[in-house]
Amino acid sequence: MAFTGNFTCDSFKTALLNGDVDFSGGAFKIALYTNSASLNADTSAYTTAGEVVDAGYTAGGSVLTSSVAALSGVSFVSFEDISWSGAITARGALIYEVGGTAVCVLDFGADKTSVLTFTVQFPPATSSTAIIRVS
């Protein structure tokens, strides 16, 4: 099944309300996936099904560096851009808390291929553009 859009995972919404997610001290990773992955709002945890297996990429993805802030009643989280060396083709990604819940599914819109470096660029960390916003 192909990617069908960007999603905030339902399990993350529940974990957030239960206080089970820690952006100030928890470790978060981003894993890359091919078009054969079946990721959506129901994705509850990291999975290897459909994960990229190209050289330069390690299963499980890479650790993200996050920034947390609150502004005018809006809390938001964004991450620093992240890169992998090598020829990689990916259709999307999953951000997840290490040992915990899936946070969000990112659909790149089409297969993206790198020759030397594959980079995921995150939007600016502001209350109106950050990758995750809660108001």
Buried (B, 14 or more C-beta within 10 A) or exposed (E): EEBEEBBBBBBBBEBBEEEBBEBEEEEBBBBBBBBEBBBBBEBBEBBEEBBBEBEBBEEBBBEBEBEBEEEEEBBBBBBEEBBBEEBBBBBBBBBBBEEBBBBBBBBBEEEBEBEEEBEBEBEEBEBEEBBBBEE
